[in-house]
Amino acid sequence: MDRSNLQALLLLLVLGLFSPLIESLRFELQSGHTKCISEDIKSNSMTVGKYSVVNPNEGFPLPDSHKVTVRVTSSFGNNYHYADQVTTGQFAFVAVEAGDYMACFWAPDHNPQITMTVDFDWRTGVAAKDWSNVAKKGHVDVMELELKKLYETVTSIHEEMYYLRSREEEMQELNSATNNKMFWLSLLSLLICLSVAGLHLWHLKTFFEKKKLI
């Protein structure tokens, strides 16, 4: 296999591994409504995002009504990005907390109602790195750059496996604790039912004895 074919193979492999780490989408947002997109990010991972409102009339200025308010928060409620009444923007940060991060887009109310189209590109982990700058700063050739990408990808997958394993252990512990609680709750409910039934029998026996029916 010659050098060009090897480079192409490595590039396809890297792109295939990168694909789960990239979320690029286009969605519609009606005025007066909110659209939220979540991304599960592990701690100490780099994440970058950029968004823009699509111009409905190419060749003409973007209407003043086509503006959005954007907020990015963690599952703990911490704010990582906020922009009010903008047509385009971007954010970048290193996730301190592991969990679901939420990017919410809100469009102000208009009468009559309008529908905007938003382009949103969200990258995390290895895909969030600017490899073009890495190549320029390191003065590396194409092959070495692809190998660096491949190494970063394998490292990211390795860390992701440990992260998923820890999440699975947490879920197992939660399921075990829930099963124990349900067992004791069922036992308590059974004891209460038996106690109530016993009290009913005692009450009926006392009632019949007083009436001298038994």
ROROPA-392017 format. One record per residue (C-alpha): residue number from 0; residue in three letters; chain; x, y, z. Coordinates in steps of 0.001 Angstrom, whole numbers, m for minus. Example, Ala and Ser with C-alpha at 12.3 -4.5 7.8 and 13.67 -1.06 7.14 Angstrom:
<recs>
<rec><resi>0</resi><resn>Ala</resn><chain>A</chain><east>12300</east><north>m4500</north><up>7800</up></rec>
<rec><resi>1</resi><resn>Ser</resn><chain>A</chain><east>13670</east><north>m1060</north><up>7140</up></rec>
</recs>
This chain:
<recs>
<rec><resi>0</resi><resn>Met</resn><chain>A</chain><east>0</east><north>0</north><up>0</up></rec>
<rec><resi>1</resi><resn>Asp</resn><chain>A</chain><east>1535</east><north>3329</north><up>m1038</up></rec>
<rec><resi>2</resi><resn>Arg</resn><chain>A</chain><east>1651</east><north>6483</north><up>1079</up></rec>
<rec><resi>3</resi><resn>Ser</resn><chain>A</chain><east>m1399</east><north>8164</north><up>m513</up></rec>
<rec><resi>4</resi><resn>Asn</resn><chain>A</chain><east>m3629</east><north>5106</north><up>m4</up></rec>
<rec><resi>5</resi><resn>Leu</resn><chain>A</chain><east>m2479</east><north>4777</north><up>3606</up></rec>
<rec><resi>6</resi><resn>Gln</resn><chain>A</chain><east>m3245</east><north>8431</north><up>4249</up></rec>
<rec><resi>7</resi><resn>Ala</resn><chain>A</chain><east>m6703</east><north>8048</north><up>2723</up></rec>
<rec><resi>8</resi><resn>Leu</resn><chain>A</chain><east>m7390</east><north>4957</north><up>4851</up></rec>
<rec><resi>9</resi><resn>Leu</resn><chain>A</chain><east>m6293</east><north>6714</north><up>8019</up></rec>
<rec><resi>10</resi><resn>Leu</resn><chain>A</chain><east>m8421</east><north>9736</north><up>7136</up></rec>
<rec><resi>11</resi><resn>Leu</resn><chain>A</chain><east>m11527</east><north>7588</north><up>6616</up></rec>
<rec><resi>12</resi><resn>Leu</resn><chain>A</chain><east>m10882</east><north>5786</north><up>9903</up></rec>
<rec><resi>13</resi><resn>Val</resn><chain>A</chain><east>m10512</east><north>9052</north><up>11797</up></rec>
<rec><resi>14</resi><resn>Leu</resn><chain>A</chain><east>m13639</east><north>10523</north><up>10221</up></rec>
<rec><resi>15</resi><resn>Gly</resn><chain>A</chain><east>m15576</east><north>7401</north><up>11139</up></rec>
<rec><resi>16</resi><resn>Leu</resn><chain>A</chain><east>m14433</east><north>7633</north><up>14739</up></rec>
<rec><resi>17</resi><resn>Phe</resn><chain>A</chain><east>m15166</east><north>11342</north><up>14879</up></rec>
<rec><resi>18</resi><resn>Ser</resn><chain>A</chain><east>m18752</east><north>11021</north><up>13663</up></rec>
<rec><resi>19</resi><resn>Pro</resn><chain>A</chain><east>m20337</east><north>10178</north><up>17088</up></rec>
<rec><resi>20</resi><resn>Leu</resn><chain>A</chain><east>m18655</east><north>13218</north><up>18609</up></rec>
<rec><resi>21</resi><resn>Ile</resn><chain>A</chain><east>m20145</east><north>15771</north><up>16224</up></rec>
<rec><resi>22</resi><resn>Glu</resn><chain>A</chain><east>m23687</east><north>17090</north><up>16336</up></rec>
<rec><resi>23</resi><resn>Ser</resn><chain>A</chain><east>m24453</east><north>19335</north><up>13390</up></rec>
<rec><resi>24</resi><resn>Leu</resn><chain>A</chain><east>m28087</east><north>20040</north><up>12638</up></rec>
<rec><resi>25</resi><resn>Arg</resn><chain>A</chain><east>m30574</east><north>22515</north><up>11253</up></rec>
<rec><resi>26</resi><resn>Phe</resn><chain>A</chain><east>m33904</east><north>23066</north><up>12966</up></rec>
<rec><resi>27</resi><resn>Glu</resn><chain>A</chain><east>m36892</east><north>25372</north><up>12823</up></rec>
<rec><resi>28</resi><resn>Leu</resn><chain>A</chain><east>m37823</east><north>27701</north><up>15682</up></rec>
<rec><resi>29</resi><resn>Gln</resn><chain>A</chain><east>m41156</east><north>29487</north><up>15924</up></rec>
<rec><resi>30</resi><resn>Ser</resn><chain>A</chain><east>m41406</east><north>32916</north><up>17521</up></rec>
<rec><resi>31</resi><resn>Gly</resn><chain>A</chain><east>m42447</east><north>32772</north><up>21159</up></rec>
<rec><resi>32</resi><resn>His</resn><chain>A</chain><east>m41134</east><north>29215</north><up>21534</up></rec>
<rec><resi>33</resi><resn>Thr</resn><chain>A</chain><east>m38011</east><north>27534</north><up>22902</up></rec>
<rec><resi>34</resi><resn>Lys</resn><chain>A</chain><east>m35953</east><north>24706</north><up>21423</up></rec>
<rec><resi>35</resi><resn>Cys</resn><chain>A</chain><east>m33452</east><north>22840</north><up>23634</up></rec>
<rec><resi>36</resi><resn>Ile</resn><chain>A</chain><east>m30739</east><north>20391</north><up>22563</up></rec>
<rec><resi>37</resi><resn>Ser</resn><chain>A</chain><east>m28851</east><north>18247</north><up>25075</up></rec>
<rec><resi>38</resi><resn>Glu</resn><chain>A</chain><east>m25421</east><north>16657</north><up>24886</up></rec>
<rec><resi>39</resi><resn>Asp</resn><chain>A</chain><east>m23871</east><north>14199</north><up>27339</up></rec>
<rec><resi>40</resi><resn>Ile</resn><chain>A</chain><east>m20351</east><north>15467</north><up>28080</up></rec>
<rec><resi>41</resi><resn>Lys</resn><chain>A</chain><east>m17829</east><north>13978</north><up>30463</up></rec>
<rec><resi>42</resi><resn>Ser</resn><chain>A</chain><east>m15723</east><north>16150</north><up>32775</up></rec>
<rec><resi>43</resi><resn>Asn</resn><chain>A</chain><east>m12586</east><north>17873</north><up>31471</up></rec>
<rec><resi>44</resi><resn>Ser</resn><chain>A</chain><east>m13797</east><north>17500</north><up>27866</up></rec>
<rec><resi>45</resi><resn>Met</resn><chain>A</chain><east>m13447</east><north>20355</north><up>25425</up></rec>
<rec><resi>46</resi><resn>Thr</resn><chain>A</chain><east>m16652</east><north>21466</north><up>23719</up></rec>
<rec><resi>47</resi><resn>Val</resn><chain>A</chain><east>m17241</east><north>24112</north><up>21065</up></rec>
<rec><resi>48</resi><resn>Gly</resn><chain>A</chain><east>m20380</east><north>25253</north><up>19333</up></rec>
<rec><resi>49</resi><resn>Lys</resn><chain>A</chain><east>m21498</east><north>27781</north><up>16776</up></rec>
<rec><resi>50</resi><resn>Tyr</resn><chain>A</chain><east>m24956</east><north>28800</north><up>15609</up></rec>
<rec><resi>51</resi><resn>Ser</resn><chain>A</chain><east>m26501</east><north>31137</north><up>13081</up></rec>
<rec><resi>52</resi><resn>Val</resn><chain>A</chain><east>m29956</east><north>32123</north><up>11905</up></rec>
<rec><resi>53</resi><resn>Val</resn><chain>A</chain><east>m30456</east><north>31241</north><up>8244</up></rec>
<rec><resi>54</resi><resn>Asn</resn><chain>A</chain><east>m31358</east><north>34176</north><up>6024</up></rec>
<rec><resi>55</resi><resn>Pro</resn><chain>A</chain><east>m34743</east><north>33355</north><up>4415</up></rec>
<rec><resi>56</resi><resn>Asn</resn><chain>A</chain><east>m34001</east><north>35739</north><up>1523</up></rec>
<rec><resi>57</resi><resn>Glu</resn><chain>A</chain><east>m30518</east><north>35341</north><up>114</up></rec>
<rec><resi>58</resi><resn>Gly</resn><chain>A</chain><east>m29091</east><north>38556</north><up>m1276</up></rec>
<rec><resi>59</resi><resn>Phe</resn><chain>A</chain><east>m31098</east><north>40680</north><up>1170</up></rec>
<rec><resi>60</resi><resn>Pro</resn><chain>A</chain><east>m30276</east><north>41760</north><up>4741</up></rec>
<rec><resi>61</resi><resn>Leu</resn><chain>A</chain><east>m31464</east><north>39457</north><up>7518</up></rec>
<rec><resi>62</resi><resn>Pro</resn><chain>A</chain><east>m34800</east><north>40727</north><up>8920</up></rec>
<rec><resi>63</resi><resn>Asp</resn><chain>A</chain><east>m34658</east><north>42344</north><up>12370</up></rec>
<rec><resi>64</resi><resn>Ser</resn><chain>A</chain><east>m37248</east><north>39835</north><up>13582</up></rec>
<rec><resi>65</resi><resn>His</resn><chain>A</chain><east>m34841</east><north>36927</north><up>12992</up></rec>
<rec><resi>66</resi><resn>Lys</resn><chain>A</chain><east>m32948</east><north>37028</north><up>16269</up></rec>
<rec><resi>67</resi><resn>Val</resn><chain>A</chain><east>m32630</east><north>34458</north><up>19030</up></rec>
<rec><resi>68</resi><resn>Thr</resn><chain>A</chain><east>m31559</east><north>34253</north><up>22656</up></rec>
<rec><resi>69</resi><resn>Val</resn><chain>A</chain><east>m29182</east><north>31388</north><up>23451</up></rec>
<rec><resi>70</resi><resn>Arg</resn><chain>A</chain><east>m28211</east><north>29868</north><up>26804</up></rec>
<rec><resi>71</resi><resn>Val</resn><chain>A</chain><east>m25957</east><north>26862</north><up>27489</up></rec>
<rec><resi>72</resi><resn>Thr</resn><chain>A</chain><east>m26207</east><north>25300</north><up>30955</up></rec>
<rec><resi>73</resi><resn>Ser</resn><chain>A</chain><east>m25018</east><north>22178</north><up>32726</up></rec>
<rec><resi>74</resi><resn>Ser</resn><chain>A</chain><east>m27216</east><north>19614</north><up>34465</up></rec>
<rec><resi>75</resi><resn>Phe</resn><chain>A</chain><east>m26366</east><north>21409</north><up>37735</up></rec>
<rec><resi>76</resi><resn>Gly</resn><chain>A</chain><east>m27794</east><north>24681</north><up>36395</up></rec>
<rec><resi>77</resi><resn>Asn</resn><chain>A</chain><east>m24453</east><north>26445</north><up>35879</up></rec>
<rec><resi>78</resi><resn>Asn</resn><chain>A</chain><east>m24411</east><north>28911</north><up>32985</up></rec>
<rec><resi>79</resi><resn>Tyr</resn><chain>A</chain><east>m21653</east><north>28445</north><up>30386</up></rec>
<rec><resi>80</resi><resn>His</resn><chain>A</chain><east>m22874</east><north>30726</north><up>27602</up></rec>
<rec><resi>81</resi><resn>Tyr</resn><chain>A</chain><east>m25533</east><north>33393</north><up>27169</up></rec>
<rec><resi>82</resi><resn>Ala</resn><chain>A</chain><east>m26331</east><north>35647</north><up>24214</up></rec>
<rec><resi>83</resi><resn>Asp</resn><chain>A</chain><east>m29395</east><north>37865</north><up>23937</up></rec>
<rec><resi>84</resi><resn>Gln</resn><chain>A</chain><east>m31080</east><north>38808</north><up>20650</up></rec>
<rec><resi>85</resi><resn>Val</resn><chain>A</chain><east>m28341</east><north>37687</north><up>18270</up></rec>
<rec><resi>86</resi><resn>Thr</resn><chain>A</chain><east>m28259</east><north>36275</north><up>14749</up></rec>
<rec><resi>87</resi><resn>Thr</resn><chain>A</chain><east>m25039</east><north>34301</north><up>15137</up></rec>
<rec><resi>88</resi><resn>Gly</resn><chain>A</chain><east>m22611</east><north>33299</north><up>17866</up></rec>
<rec><resi>89</resi><resn>Gln</resn><chain>A</chain><east>m20271</east><north>30675</north><up>19234</up></rec>
<rec><resi>90</resi><resn>Phe</resn><chain>A</chain><east>m19114</east><north>29233</north><up>22544</up></rec>
<rec><resi>91</resi><resn>Ala</resn><chain>A</chain><east>m16212</east><north>27150</north><up>23818</up></rec>
<rec><resi>92</resi><resn>Phe</resn><chain>A</chain><east>m15461</east><north>25781</north><up>27263</up></rec>
<rec><resi>93</resi><resn>Val</resn><chain>A</chain><east>m13997</east><north>22834</north><up>29132</up></rec>
<rec><resi>94</resi><resn>Ala</resn><chain>A</chain><east>m16724</east><north>20908</north><up>30941</up></rec>
<rec><resi>95</resi><resn>Val</resn><chain>A</chain><east>m16069</east><north>20919</north><up>34688</up></rec>
<rec><resi>96</resi><resn>Glu</resn><chain>A</chain><east>m19044</east><north>18706</north><up>35506</up></rec>
<rec><resi>97</resi><resn>Ala</resn><chain>A</chain><east>m19963</east><north>15451</north><up>33817</up></rec>
<rec><resi>98</resi><resn>Gly</resn><chain>A</chain><east>m23540</east><north>15019</north><up>32633</up></rec>
<rec><resi>99</resi><resn>Asp</resn><chain>A</chain><east>m26100</east><north>16433</north><up>30218</up></rec>
<rec><resi>100</resi><resn>Tyr</resn><chain>A</chain><east>m25469</east><north>19962</north><up>28942</up></rec>
<rec><resi>101</resi><resn>Met</resn><chain>A</chain><east>m28383</east><north>21879</north><up>27462</up></rec>
<rec><resi>102</resi><resn>Ala</resn><chain>A</chain><east>m28304</east><north>24489</north><up>24686</up></rec>
<rec><resi>103</resi><resn>Cys</resn><chain>A</chain><east>m31630</east><north>26345</north><up>24567</up></rec>
<rec><resi>104</resi><resn>Phe</resn><chain>A</chain><east>m32719</east><north>28718</north><up>21788</up></rec>
<rec><resi>105</resi><resn>Trp</resn><chain>A</chain><east>m35592</east><north>31136</north><up>22372</up></rec>
<rec><resi>106</resi><resn>Ala</resn><chain>A</chain><east>m37233</east><north>33386</north><up>19790</up></rec>
<rec><resi>107</resi><resn>Pro</resn><chain>A</chain><east>m39180</east><north>36473</north><up>20916</up></rec>
<rec><resi>108</resi><resn>Asp</resn><chain>A</chain><east>m42896</east><north>36535</north><up>20239</up></rec>
<rec><resi>109</resi><resn>His</resn><chain>A</chain><east>m44114</east><north>38181</north><up>17022</up></rec>
<rec><resi>110</resi><resn>Asn</resn><chain>A</chain><east>m47532</east><north>38873</north><up>15604</up></rec>
<rec><resi>111</resi><resn>Pro</resn><chain>A</chain><east>m48061</east><north>37318</north><up>13152</up></rec>
<rec><resi>112</resi><resn>Gln</resn><chain>A</chain><east>m45951</east><north>34333</north><up>14175</up></rec>
<rec><resi>113</resi><resn>Ile</resn><chain>A</chain><east>m42793</east><north>33683</north><up>12176</up></rec>
<rec><resi>114</resi><resn>Thr</resn><chain>A</chain><east>m40644</east><north>30577</north><up>11773</up></rec>
<rec><resi>115</resi><resn>Met</resn><chain>A</chain><east>m36851</east><north>30820</north><up>11736</up></rec>
<rec><resi>116</resi><resn>Thr</resn><chain>A</chain><east>m34287</east><north>28254</north><up>10649</up></rec>
<rec><resi>117</resi><resn>Val</resn><chain>A</chain><east>m31172</east><north>27853</north><up>12789</up></rec>
<rec><resi>118</resi><resn>Asp</resn><chain>A</chain><east>m27910</east><north>26101</north><up>11915</up></rec>
<rec><resi>119</resi><resn>Phe</resn><chain>A</chain><east>m26229</east><north>24621</north><up>14990</up></rec>
<rec><resi>120</resi><resn>Asp</resn><chain>A</chain><east>m22885</east><north>22825</north><up>15110</up></rec>
<rec><resi>121</resi><resn>Trp</resn><chain>A</chain><east>m21856</east><north>21301</north><up>18465</up></rec>
<rec><resi>122</resi><resn>Arg</resn><chain>A</chain><east>m18581</east><north>19388</north><up>18839</up></rec>
<rec><resi>123</resi><resn>Thr</resn><chain>A</chain><east>m17152</east><north>17706</north><up>21917</up></rec>
<rec><resi>124</resi><resn>Gly</resn><chain>A</chain><east>m14042</east><north>15750</north><up>22805</up></rec>
<rec><resi>125</resi><resn>Val</resn><chain>A</chain><east>m11515</east><north>15105</north><up>20037</up></rec>
<rec><resi>126</resi><resn>Ala</resn><chain>A</chain><east>m13756</east><north>16662</north><up>17377</up></rec>
<rec><resi>127</resi><resn>Ala</resn><chain>A</chain><east>m13645</east><north>20000</north><up>19248</up></rec>
<rec><resi>128</resi><resn>Lys</resn><chain>A</chain><east>m9906</east><north>20417</north><up>18729</up></rec>
<rec><resi>129</resi><resn>Asp</resn><chain>A</chain><east>m8617</east><north>22721</north><up>16009</up></rec>
<rec><resi>130</resi><resn>Trp</resn><chain>A</chain><east>m6315</east><north>20331</north><up>14168</up></rec>
<rec><resi>131</resi><resn>Ser</resn><chain>A</chain><east>m5353</east><north>22886</north><up>11534</up></rec>
<rec><resi>132</resi><resn>Asn</resn><chain>A</chain><east>m3714</east><north>25015</north><up>14240</up></rec>
<rec><resi>133</resi><resn>Val</resn><chain>A</chain><east>m2042</east><north>21920</north><up>15670</up></rec>
<rec><resi>134</resi><resn>Ala</resn><chain>A</chain><east>m471</east><north>21213</north><up>12289</up></rec>
<rec><resi>135</resi><resn>Lys</resn><chain>A</chain><east>687</east><north>24814</north><up>11868</up></rec>
<rec><resi>136</resi><resn>Lys</resn><chain>A</chain><east>2176</east><north>25078</north><up>15345</up></rec>
<rec><resi>137</resi><resn>Gly</resn><chain>A</chain><east>3817</east><north>21668</north><up>15298</up></rec>
<rec><resi>138</resi><resn>His</resn><chain>A</chain><east>5010</east><north>21793</north><up>11672</up></rec>
<rec><resi>139</resi><resn>Val</resn><chain>A</chain><east>3941</east><north>18170</north><up>11194</up></rec>
<rec><resi>140</resi><resn>Asp</resn><chain>A</chain><east>3240</east><north>16476</north><up>7891</up></rec>
<rec><resi>141</resi><resn>Val</resn><chain>A</chain><east>m94</east><north>14944</north><up>6889</up></rec>
<rec><resi>142</resi><resn>Met</resn><chain>A</chain><east>767</east><north>11423</north><up>8034</up></rec>
<rec><resi>143</resi><resn>Glu</resn><chain>A</chain><east>1912</east><north>12532</north><up>11470</up></rec>
<rec><resi>144</resi><resn>Leu</resn><chain>A</chain><east>m1156</east><north>14732</north><up>11863</up></rec>
<rec><resi>145</resi><resn>Glu</resn><chain>A</chain><east>m3469</east><north>11819</north><up>11056</up></rec>
<rec><resi>146</resi><resn>Leu</resn><chain>A</chain><east>m1614</east><north>9647</north><up>13559</up></rec>
<rec><resi>147</resi><resn>Lys</resn><chain>A</chain><east>m2022</east><north>12337</north><up>16205</up></rec>
<rec><resi>148</resi><resn>Lys</resn><chain>A</chain><east>m5738</east><north>12463</north><up>15448</up></rec>
<rec><resi>149</resi><resn>Leu</resn><chain>A</chain><east>m5972</east><north>8696</north><up>15632</up></rec>
<rec><resi>150</resi><resn>Tyr</resn><chain>A</chain><east>m4145</east><north>8616</north><up>18967</up></rec>
<rec><resi>151</resi><resn>Glu</resn><chain>A</chain><east>m6414</east><north>11312</north><up>20411</up></rec>
<rec><resi>152</resi><resn>Thr</resn><chain>A</chain><east>m9462</east><north>9419</north><up>19163</up></rec>
<rec><resi>153</resi><resn>Val</resn><chain>A</chain><east>m8354</east><north>6118</north><up>20701</up></rec>
<rec><resi>154</resi><resn>Thr</resn><chain>A</chain><east>m7611</east><north>7905</north><up>23986</up></rec>
<rec><resi>155</resi><resn>Ser</resn><chain>A</chain><east>m11032</east><north>9540</north><up>23897</up></rec>
<rec><resi>156</resi><resn>Ile</resn><chain>A</chain><east>m12754</east><north>6200</north><up>23230</up></rec>
<rec><resi>157</resi><resn>His</resn><chain>A</chain><east>m10791</east><north>4608</north><up>26076</up></rec>
<rec><resi>158</resi><resn>Glu</resn><chain>A</chain><east>m11867</east><north>7373</north><up>28454</up></rec>
<rec><resi>159</resi><resn>Glu</resn><chain>A</chain><east>m15449</east><north>7110</north><up>27181</up></rec>
<rec><resi>160</resi><resn>Met</resn><chain>A</chain><east>m15481</east><north>3384</north><up>27965</up></rec>
<rec><resi>161</resi><resn>Tyr</resn><chain>A</chain><east>m14398</east><north>4038</north><up>31542</up></rec>
<rec><resi>162</resi><resn>Tyr</resn><chain>A</chain><east>m16973</east><north>6812</north><up>31801</up></rec>
<rec><resi>163</resi><resn>Leu</resn><chain>A</chain><east>m19766</east><north>4555</north><up>30537</up></rec>
<rec><resi>164</resi><resn>Arg</resn><chain>A</chain><east>m18629</east><north>1785</north><up>32879</up></rec>
<rec><resi>165</resi><resn>Ser</resn><chain>A</chain><east>m18789</east><north>4150</north><up>35863</up></rec>
<rec><resi>166</resi><resn>Arg</resn><chain>A</chain><east>m22261</east><north>5303</north><up>34781</up></rec>
<rec><resi>167</resi><resn>Glu</resn><chain>A</chain><east>m23346</east><north>1665</north><up>34488</up></rec>
<rec><resi>168</resi><resn>Glu</resn><chain>A</chain><east>m22057</east><north>939</north><up>38009</up></rec>
<rec><resi>169</resi><resn>Glu</resn><chain>A</chain><east>m23976</east><north>3957</north><up>39308</up></rec>
<rec><resi>170</resi><resn>Met</resn><chain>A</chain><east>m27141</east><north>2715</north><up>37616</up></rec>
<rec><resi>171</resi><resn>Gln</resn><chain>A</chain><east>m26662</east><north>m778</north><up>39072</up></rec>
<rec><resi>172</resi><resn>Glu</resn><chain>A</chain><east>m26220</east><north>680</north><up>42552</up></rec>
<rec><resi>173</resi><resn>Leu</resn><chain>A</chain><east>m29324</east><north>2808</north><up>42053</up></rec>
<rec><resi>174</resi><resn>Asn</resn><chain>A</chain><east>m31333</east><north>m208</north><up>40860</up></rec>
<rec><resi>175</resi><resn>Ser</resn><chain>A</chain><east>m30148</east><north>m2266</north><up>43819</up></rec>
<rec><resi>176</resi><resn>Ala</resn><chain>A</chain><east>m31061</east><north>489</north><up>46277</up></rec>
<rec><resi>177</resi><resn>Thr</resn><chain>A</chain><east>m34453</east><north>921</north><up>44598</up></rec>
<rec><resi>178</resi><resn>Asn</resn><chain>A</chain><east>m35147</east><north>m2835</north><up>44763</up></rec>
<rec><resi>179</resi><resn>Asn</resn><chain>A</chain><east>m34279</east><north>m2887</north><up>48472</up></rec>
<rec><resi>180</resi><resn>Lys</resn><chain>A</chain><east>m36567</east><north>55</north><up>49152</up></rec>
<rec><resi>181</resi><resn>Met</resn><chain>A</chain><east>m39394</east><north>m1572</north><up>47197</up></rec>
<rec><resi>182</resi><resn>Phe</resn><chain>A</chain><east>m38912</east><north>m4816</north><up>49142</up></rec>
<rec><resi>183</resi><resn>Trp</resn><chain>A</chain><east>m39172</east><north>m3092</north><up>52515</up></rec>
<rec><resi>184</resi><resn>Leu</resn><chain>A</chain><east>m42085</east><north>m953</north><up>51285</up></rec>
<rec><resi>185</resi><resn>Ser</resn><chain>A</chain><east>m43935</east><north>m4088</north><up>50102</up></rec>
<rec><resi>186</resi><resn>Leu</resn><chain>A</chain><east>m43229</east><north>m5823</north><up>53412</up></rec>
<rec><resi>187</resi><resn>Leu</resn><chain>A</chain><east>m44459</east><north>m2796</north><up>55355</up></rec>
<rec><resi>188</resi><resn>Ser</resn><chain>A</chain><east>m47605</east><north>m2631</north><up>53190</up></rec>
<rec><resi>189</resi><resn>Leu</resn><chain>A</chain><east>m48260</east><north>m6329</north><up>53823</up></rec>
<rec><resi>190</resi><resn>Leu</resn><chain>A</chain><east>m47842</east><north>m5887</north><up>57583</up></rec>
<rec><resi>191</resi><resn>Ile</resn><chain>A</chain><east>m50205</east><north>m2907</north><up>57549</up></rec>
<rec><resi>192</resi><resn>Cys</resn><chain>A</chain><east>m52800</east><north>m4889</north><up>55575</up></rec>
<rec><resi>193</resi><resn>Leu</resn><chain>A</chain><east>m52534</east><north>m7844</north><up>57974</up></rec>
<rec><resi>194</resi><resn>Ser</resn><chain>A</chain><east>m52792</east><north>m5504</north><up>60966</up></rec>
<rec><resi>195</resi><resn>Val</resn><chain>A</chain><east>m55903</east><north>m3819</north><up>59538</up></rec>
<rec><resi>196</resi><resn>Ala</resn><chain>A</chain><east>m57464</east><north>m7219</north><up>58787</up></rec>
<rec><resi>197</resi><resn>Gly</resn><chain>A</chain><east>m56693</east><north>m8374</north><up>62336</up></rec>
<rec><resi>198</resi><resn>Leu</resn><chain>A</chain><east>m58256</east><north>m5220</north><up>63791</up></rec>
<rec><resi>199</resi><resn>His</resn><chain>A</chain><east>m61380</east><north>m5789</north><up>61672</up></rec>
<rec><resi>200</resi><resn>Leu</resn><chain>A</chain><east>m61706</east><north>m9370</north><up>62908</up></rec>
<rec><resi>201</resi><resn>Trp</resn><chain>A</chain><east>m61209</east><north>m8274</north><up>66526</up></rec>
<rec><resi>202</resi><resn>His</resn><chain>A</chain><east>m63791</east><north>m5508</north><up>66115</up></rec>
<rec><resi>203</resi><resn>Leu</resn><chain>A</chain><east>m66342</east><north>m7902</north><up>64554</up></rec>
<rec><resi>204</resi><resn>Lys</resn><chain>A</chain><east>m65736</east><north>m10510</north><up>67263</up></rec>
<rec><resi>205</resi><resn>Thr</resn><chain>A</chain><east>m66178</east><north>m7870</north><up>69984</up></rec>
<rec><resi>206</resi><resn>Phe</resn><chain>A</chain><east>m69342</east><north>m6567</north><up>68296</up></rec>
<rec><resi>207</resi><resn>Phe</resn><chain>A</chain><east>m70934</east><north>m10036</north><up>68044</up></rec>
<rec><resi>208</resi><resn>Glu</resn><chain>A</chain><east>m69987</east><north>m10845</north><up>71646</up></rec>
<rec><resi>209</resi><resn>Lys</resn><chain>A</chain><east>m71663</east><north>m7688</north><up>72855</up></rec>
<rec><resi>210</resi><resn>Lys</resn><chain>A</chain><east>m74761</east><north>m8540</north><up>70840</up></rec>
<rec><resi>211</resi><resn>Lys</resn><chain>A</chain><east>m74509</east><north>m12101</north><up>72264</up></rec>
<rec><resi>212</resi><resn>Leu</resn><chain>A</chain><east>m74585</east><north>m13517</north><up>68803</up></rec>
<rec><resi>213</resi><resn>Ile</resn><chain>A</chain><east>m71657</east><north>m15796</north><up>69516</up></rec>
</recs>
